[in-house]
Amino acid sequence: MDPLHLTTTRRADTLTVSLSGELDIANSEALRGQLFTLLHEAGHARLVVELSRLSFIDAAGLGILVSVRNQARRQHTPMRIDGVPPAIRRLLRITGLETHLTT
C-alpha cells in the first residue's frame, strides 16, 4: 500500500493540490479536512486537484472529491480535477463522475 501524500503549490490565482499514493477509506477523512482547509484558503482562486501520481482510489475517496467539488461550488471557487490516470478516469466514467469532476 502506497501512503497518500499531498503537496500544494500556488501560482498567481491557482492553488494546485497534488495527490500521490492511494486514496481509500483509511485516509479519506483526513484528506477531506485538508482539502476543505485548502479550499477555504483558496477563496476565489482556482483550486486544481492533480491526480497523475495517484495509484488507487476507492468509493470513499471518490466521495471526498465530490464533497470538495460541491463545497467549491457553494463558495464560488472554481475547481477541477486534472492529470487523471487512465484507470481512475475509467472509474470516473463508469460512476458518471467524469464530467462532474473534470470540467
C-alpha positions in Angstrom: 0.0 0.0 0.0 1.4 3.4 -1.0 0.7 6.0 1.6 -1.2 9.1 0.5 0.9 12.2 0.0 -0.3 15.7 -0.6 1.7 18.7 -1.9 0.5 22.2 -2.7 1.7 24.9 -4.9 0.3 28.4 -5.6 0.9 30.3 -8.8 -1.0 33.5 -9.5 -4.7 32.7 -9.0 -4.3 28.9 -8.9 -3.8 26.7 -5.9 -2.7 23.2 -7.0 -3.0 20.2 -4.7 -1.1 17.2 -6.0 -2.0 13.7 -4.6 0.1 10.6 -4.8 -0.2 7.2 -3.4 -3.5 5.5 -2.5 -6.7 7.3 -1.5 -9.0 5.0 0.4 -11.3 4.8 3.4 -8.3 4.7 5.7 -7.2 8.2 4.8 -10.2 9.8 3.1 -11.5 11.7 6.2 -8.1 13.2 6.9 -7.8 14.3 3.3 -11.3 15.8 3.4 -10.2 18.1 6.3 -7.1 19.1 4.5 -8.9 19.8 1.2 -11.6 21.8 3.0 -8.9 23.9 4.7 -7.2 24.5 1.4 -10.5 25.3 -0.3 -11.1 27.9 2.4 -7.6 29.4 1.9 -8.1 29.4 -1.9 -11.0 31.8 -1.6 -12.0 32.7 -5.1 -8.7 31.5 -6.6 -8.9 28.3 -8.8 -8.4 25.0 -7.0 -6.8 22.2 -9.1 -6.6 18.7 -7.6 -3.9 16.9 -9.6 -4.1 13.1 -9.6 -1.4 12.0 -12.0 0.5 10.2 -9.3 -2.5 8.7 -7.5 -2.3 4.9 -7.9 -5.6 3.9 -6.3 -8.9 5.4 -5.3 -11.9 3.7 -3.7 -15.6 4.8 -3.2 -14.7 6.8 -0.1 -12.0 8.7 -2.0 -14.4 9.5 -4.8 -16.9 10.7 -2.2 -14.3 13.1 -0.9 -13.7 14.5 -4.3 -17.4 15.0 -4.9 -17.8 16.6 -1.4 -15.0 19.1 -2.0 -16.3 19.9 -5.5 -19.7 20.6 -4.1 -18.3 22.9 -1.4 -16.2 24.7 -4.0 -19.4 25.4 -6.0 -21.2 26.7 -2.8 -18.4 29.2 -2.1 -17.9 30.1 -5.8 -14.4 28.7 -6.0 -13.5 27.4 -9.5 -12.3 23.8 -9.1 -11.2 21.0 -11.4 -9.6 17.6 -11.2 -6.5 17.3 -13.5 -4.0 14.7 -14.6 -6.4 11.8 -14.0 -4.6 8.4 -14.7 -6.4 6.2 -17.3 -7.6 3.6 -14.7 -9.1 6.3 -12.5 -10.6 8.1 -15.5 -12.3 4.9 -16.4 -13.7 4.6 -12.8 -15.0 8.2 -13.1 -16.6 7.4 -16.4 -18.3 4.3 -15.1 -19.6 6.1 -12.0 -20.8 9.0 -14.0 -18.5 11.4 -12.2 -16.1 12.2 -15.1 -17.9 15.4 -16.3 -18.9 16.4 -12.8 -15.3 16.4 -11.5 -13.1 17.1 -14.5 -14.9 20.1 -16.1 
